[in-house]
């Protein structure tokens, strides 16, 4: 997979297809393959006539790992995404992020609105504003020697996912403990680009998609029926809804 480097930070990415670009930003403990290739998103979007760029966030996948929480945070990772656009000489793109990737996408849209045509915030609703709970049980679960010793249900789920994806658990723990810059309701209301908020109806992590969408002037909601946070990514309703949004909503 191609990579680029800036200020000593190495970022891996995928770049496939031709046409209007869309940047995909994966969730916590995932990577470009697990979040986007394996569930069929890359193939779907390429076949829809798009150039698909998927980033490995720092600390994830094939990108550089850091073990200091200060090296992470959504605003920092949004700048990684912006630098990738610069590297590829892409002036303006659609952006889709899942969970943590949706938060990163929001900072990219807020801080560089001229670079984003439309945004899709998947796997994250009002939790973008309110937060999604205490990060410490997840960080501790990632650092525990044996998954059998993890009592916290959410921590155990993320620990199992990190093992499944072959992730660097120490880097993920640092990422989880990073400073979480707040996105206020006022910040979200400044996102004037067309937005789709897509969340599984059984997702108990994301927060209300309707409450988040109501803050923005041009936002719609896509409910992904019967799916929780871990399995909503590749759902066919999710895919169909995103394609409809991209093909029917003017940027």
One Martini backbone bead per residue (centre of mass of N, CA, C, O) as a GRO file, in nm:
protein
  251
    1UNK     BB    1   0.099   0.035   0.019
    2UNK     BB    2   0.080   0.351   0.021
    3UNK     BB    3   0.298   0.630   0.126
    4UNK     BB    4   0.357   0.903   0.358
    5UNK     BB    5   0.558   1.193   0.473
    6UNK     BB    6   0.558   1.398   0.783
    7UNK     BB    7   0.730   1.501   1.041
    8UNK     BB    8   0.786   1.179   1.093
    9UNK     BB    9   0.510   1.085   0.961
   10UNK     BB   10   0.352   0.778   0.876
   11UNK     BB   11   0.118   0.725   0.601
   12UNK     BB   12  -0.133   0.513   0.506
   13UNK     BB   13  -0.291   0.412   0.187
   14UNK     BB   14  -0.567   0.422  -0.040
   15UNK     BB   15  -0.594   0.415  -0.421
   16UNK     BB   16  -0.898   0.394  -0.608
   17UNK     BB   17  -0.992   0.477  -0.902
   18UNK     BB   18  -1.233   0.693  -1.072
   19UNK     BB   19  -1.321   1.027  -1.011
   20UNK     BB   20  -1.487   1.121  -0.764
   21UNK     BB   21  -1.391   1.182  -0.452
   22UNK     BB   22  -1.338   0.965  -0.153
   23UNK     BB   23  -1.297   0.979   0.197
   24UNK     BB   24  -1.184   0.728   0.426
   25UNK     BB   25  -1.255   0.693   0.789
   26UNK     BB   26  -1.181   0.508   1.039
   27UNK     BB   27  -1.201   0.338   1.325
   28UNK     BB   28  -1.139   0.220   1.615
   29UNK     BB   29  -0.913  -0.052   1.573
   30UNK     BB   30  -0.890  -0.020   1.281
   31UNK     BB   31  -0.889  -0.016   0.912
   32UNK     BB   32  -0.899   0.002   0.576
   33UNK     BB   33  -0.973  -0.294   0.539
   34UNK     BB   34  -1.184  -0.360   0.762
   35UNK     BB   35  -1.379  -0.106   0.707
   36UNK     BB   36  -1.370  -0.108   0.362
   37UNK     BB   37  -1.287  -0.369   0.206
   38UNK     BB   38  -1.425  -0.623   0.334
   39UNK     BB   39  -1.732  -0.489   0.318
   40UNK     BB   40  -1.723  -0.340   0.007
   41UNK     BB   41  -1.679  -0.027  -0.031
   42UNK     BB   42  -1.466   0.007  -0.248
   43UNK     BB   43  -1.607  -0.146  -0.474
   44UNK     BB   44  -1.872   0.013  -0.474
   45UNK     BB   45  -1.745   0.301  -0.533
   46UNK     BB   46  -1.591   0.232  -0.788
   47UNK     BB   47  -1.848   0.126  -0.945
   48UNK     BB   48  -1.973   0.432  -0.907
   49UNK     BB   49  -1.729   0.627  -1.013
   50UNK     BB   50  -1.489   0.638  -0.791
   51UNK     BB   51  -1.245   0.781  -0.591
   52UNK     BB   52  -1.069   0.589  -0.347
   53UNK     BB   53  -0.981   0.699  -0.018
   54UNK     BB   54  -0.784   0.532   0.241
   55UNK     BB   55  -0.701   0.566   0.573
   56UNK     BB   56  -0.446   0.526   0.811
   57UNK     BB   57  -0.442   0.589   1.112
   58UNK     BB   58  -0.272   0.673   1.351
   59UNK     BB   59  -0.195   0.365   1.519
   60UNK     BB   60  -0.284   0.218   1.248
   61UNK     BB   61  -0.212  -0.031   1.076
   62UNK     BB   62   0.049   0.102   0.855
   63UNK     BB   63   0.091   0.317   1.040
   64UNK     BB   64   0.221   0.501   1.268
   65UNK     BB   65   0.336   0.456   1.598
   66UNK     BB   66   0.217   0.566   1.922
   67UNK     BB   67   0.267   0.615   2.305
   68UNK     BB   68   0.148   0.909   2.315
   69UNK     BB   69  -0.140   1.078   2.367
   70UNK     BB   70  -0.038   1.355   2.232
   71UNK     BB   71  -0.040   1.220   1.927
   72UNK     BB   72  -0.344   1.254   1.945
   73UNK     BB   73  -0.650   1.317   1.815
   74UNK     BB   74  -0.881   1.438   1.599
   75UNK     BB   75  -0.741   1.700   1.498
   76UNK     BB   76  -0.474   1.562   1.419
   77UNK     BB   77  -0.605   1.347   1.224
   78UNK     BB   78  -0.730   1.556   1.033
   79UNK     BB   79  -0.452   1.660   0.933
   80UNK     BB   80  -0.369   1.399   0.800
   81UNK     BB   81  -0.597   1.406   0.592
   82UNK     BB   82  -0.523   1.677   0.466
   83UNK     BB   83  -0.235   1.589   0.377
   84UNK     BB   84  -0.332   1.373   0.187
   85UNK     BB   85  -0.475   1.562  -0.006
   86UNK     BB   86  -0.223   1.720  -0.075
   87UNK     BB   87  -0.053   1.482  -0.182
   88UNK     BB   88  -0.296   1.420  -0.408
   89UNK     BB   89  -0.423   1.687  -0.514
   90UNK     BB   90  -0.697   1.740  -0.344
   91UNK     BB   91  -0.929   1.989  -0.306
   92UNK     BB   92  -1.209   1.808  -0.316
   93UNK     BB   93  -1.431   1.609  -0.097
   94UNK     BB   94  -1.564   1.341   0.007
   95UNK     BB   95  -1.672   1.223   0.343
   96UNK     BB   96  -1.611   0.916   0.540
   97UNK     BB   97  -1.702   0.816   0.875
   98UNK     BB   98  -1.630   0.588   1.150
   99UNK     BB   99  -1.685   0.699   1.438
  100UNK     BB  100  -1.398   0.825   1.490
  101UNK     BB  101  -1.408   0.908   1.185
  102UNK     BB  102  -1.641   1.108   1.223
  103UNK     BB  103  -1.492   1.301   1.408
  104UNK     BB  104  -1.265   1.363   1.211
  105UNK     BB  105  -1.454   1.467   0.985
  106UNK     BB  106  -1.561   1.709   1.146
  107UNK     BB  107  -1.290   1.857   1.176
  108UNK     BB  108  -1.234   1.880   0.877
  109UNK     BB  109  -1.492   2.045   0.812
  110UNK     BB  110  -1.444   2.281   1.013
  111UNK     BB  111  -1.129   2.353   0.932
  112UNK     BB  112  -1.194   2.260   0.599
  113UNK     BB  113  -1.458   2.343   0.414
  114UNK     BB  114  -1.321   2.362   0.121
  115UNK     BB  115  -1.256   2.029   0.114
  116UNK     BB  116  -1.574   1.972   0.154
  117UNK     BB  117  -1.871   1.857   0.021
  118UNK     BB  118  -1.944   1.588   0.183
  119UNK     BB  119  -2.086   1.418   0.478
  120UNK     BB  120  -2.031   1.105   0.663
  121UNK     BB  121  -2.180   0.999   0.973
  122UNK     BB  122  -2.082   0.702   1.110
  123UNK     BB  123  -2.139   0.563   1.423
  124UNK     BB  124  -2.236   0.878   1.499
  125UNK     BB  125  -2.393   1.095   1.702
  126UNK     BB  126  -2.434   1.277   1.985
  127UNK     BB  127  -2.153   1.172   2.085
  128UNK     BB  128  -1.991   1.401   1.953
  129UNK     BB  129  -2.076   1.592   2.198
  130UNK     BB  130  -2.114   1.404   2.471
  131UNK     BB  131  -1.994   1.146   2.426
  132UNK     BB  132  -1.894   0.774   2.489
  133UNK     BB  133  -1.740   0.770   2.751
  134UNK     BB  134  -1.514   0.602   2.927
  135UNK     BB  135  -1.184   0.525   2.822
  136UNK     BB  136  -1.041   0.341   3.040
  137UNK     BB  137  -1.163   0.053   3.002
  138UNK     BB  138  -1.044   0.023   2.718
  139UNK     BB  139  -0.746   0.075   2.774
  140UNK     BB  140  -0.717  -0.150   2.987
  141UNK     BB  141  -0.805  -0.385   2.804
  142UNK     BB  142  -0.563  -0.350   2.604
  143UNK     BB  143  -0.338  -0.405   2.847
  144UNK     BB  144  -0.429  -0.670   2.912
  145UNK     BB  145  -0.313  -0.984   2.893
  146UNK     BB  146  -0.615  -1.102   2.926
  147UNK     BB  147  -0.936  -1.118   2.814
  148UNK     BB  148  -1.055  -1.282   3.060
  149UNK     BB  149  -0.991  -1.018   3.259
  150UNK     BB  150  -1.229  -0.865   3.123
  151UNK     BB  151  -1.525  -0.709   3.246
  152UNK     BB  152  -1.583  -0.500   3.048
  153UNK     BB  153  -1.785  -0.503   2.778
  154UNK     BB  154  -1.662  -0.285   2.591
  155UNK     BB  155  -1.367  -0.355   2.638
  156UNK     BB  156  -1.388  -0.645   2.529
  157UNK     BB  157  -1.481  -0.575   2.242
  158UNK     BB  158  -1.228  -0.404   2.164
  159UNK     BB  159  -1.019  -0.621   2.228
  160UNK     BB  160  -1.121  -0.828   2.023
  161UNK     BB  161  -1.092  -0.642   1.777
  162UNK     BB  162  -0.786  -0.591   1.803
  163UNK     BB  163  -0.711  -0.889   1.764
  164UNK     BB  164  -0.848  -0.932   1.489
  165UNK     BB  165  -0.668  -0.682   1.351
  166UNK     BB  166  -0.368  -0.676   1.465
  167UNK     BB  167  -0.312  -0.468   1.677
  168UNK     BB  168  -0.163  -0.210   1.859
  169UNK     BB  169  -0.250  -0.188   2.185
  170UNK     BB  170  -0.071   0.043   2.294
  171UNK     BB  171  -0.149   0.254   2.083
  172UNK     BB  172  -0.455   0.246   2.141
  173UNK     BB  173  -0.441   0.337   2.435
  174UNK     BB  174  -0.323   0.614   2.370
  175UNK     BB  175  -0.555   0.707   2.191
  176UNK     BB  176  -0.782   0.676   2.408
  177UNK     BB  177  -0.615   0.893   2.607
  178UNK     BB  178  -0.664   1.128   2.457
  179UNK     BB  179  -0.746   1.432   2.389
  180UNK     BB  180  -1.094   1.555   2.400
  181UNK     BB  181  -1.210   1.759   2.193
  182UNK     BB  182  -1.467   1.951   2.180
  183UNK     BB  183  -1.797   1.940   2.036
  184UNK     BB  184  -2.023   2.162   1.986
  185UNK     BB  185  -2.324   2.265   1.892
  186UNK     BB  186  -2.211   2.516   1.752
  187UNK     BB  187  -2.013   2.373   1.573
  188UNK     BB  188  -2.210   2.188   1.422
  189UNK     BB  189  -2.386   2.432   1.308
  190UNK     BB  190  -2.135   2.510   1.103
  191UNK     BB  191  -2.223   2.273   0.925
  192UNK     BB  192  -2.312   2.329   0.573
  193UNK     BB  193  -2.289   2.071   0.466
  194UNK     BB  194  -2.384   1.790   0.351
  195UNK     BB  195  -2.541   1.540   0.569
  196UNK     BB  196  -2.493   1.202   0.693
  197UNK     BB  197  -2.656   1.009   0.950
  198UNK     BB  198  -2.532   0.676   1.040
  199UNK     BB  199  -2.722   0.441   1.246
  200UNK     BB  200  -2.777   0.194   1.446
  201UNK     BB  201  -3.059   0.083   1.627
  202UNK     BB  202  -2.843  -0.091   1.834
  203UNK     BB  203  -2.670   0.152   1.914
  204UNK     BB  204  -2.501   0.218   2.242
  205UNK     BB  205  -2.270   0.451   2.156
  206UNK     BB  206  -2.343   0.697   1.950
  207UNK     BB  207  -2.613   0.812   1.969
  208UNK     BB  208  -2.825   1.039   1.844
  209UNK     BB  209  -2.886   1.113   1.513
  210UNK     BB  210  -3.114   1.325   1.530
  211UNK     BB  211  -2.977   1.525   1.728
  212UNK     BB  212  -2.742   1.588   1.542
  213UNK     BB  213  -2.888   1.668   1.276
  214UNK     BB  214  -3.054   1.913   1.404
  215UNK     BB  215  -2.793   2.110   1.411
  216UNK     BB  216  -2.807   2.098   1.098
  217UNK     BB  217  -2.910   2.239   0.791
  218UNK     BB  218  -2.797   1.963   0.600
  219UNK     BB  219  -2.940   1.696   0.746
  220UNK     BB  220  -2.952   1.340   0.754
  221UNK     BB  221  -3.107   1.021   0.825
  222UNK     BB  222  -2.976   0.681   0.884
  223UNK     BB  223  -3.121   0.386   0.946
  224UNK     BB  224  -2.985   0.076   1.081
  225UNK     BB  225  -3.135  -0.210   1.102
  226UNK     BB  226  -3.043  -0.416   1.373
  227UNK     BB  227  -2.770  -0.255   1.439
  228UNK     BB  228  -2.467  -0.231   1.572
  229UNK     BB  229  -2.156  -0.096   1.607
  230UNK     BB  230  -1.994  -0.358   1.487
  231UNK     BB  231  -2.214  -0.425   1.216
  232UNK     BB  232  -2.303  -0.165   1.038
  233UNK     BB  233  -2.098  -0.110   0.816
  234UNK     BB  234  -2.189  -0.357   0.587
  235UNK     BB  235  -2.467  -0.280   0.542
  236UNK     BB  236  -2.699  -0.249   0.288
  237UNK     BB  237  -2.847   0.004   0.389
  238UNK     BB  238  -2.598   0.173   0.419
  239UNK     BB  239  -2.505   0.163   0.125
  240UNK     BB  240  -2.762   0.264  -0.015
  241UNK     BB  241  -2.780   0.536   0.140
  242UNK     BB  242  -2.508   0.653   0.049
  243UNK     BB  243  -2.553   0.644  -0.254
  244UNK     BB  244  -2.804   0.822  -0.255
  245UNK     BB  245  -2.669   1.069  -0.134
  246UNK     BB  246  -2.438   1.106  -0.349
  247UNK     BB  247  -2.650   1.105  -0.609
  248UNK     BB  248  -2.888   1.326  -0.482
  249UNK     BB  249  -2.690   1.533  -0.341
  250UNK     BB  250  -2.597   1.845  -0.349
  251UNK     BB  251  -2.277   2.026  -0.317
   0.00000   0.00000   0.00000
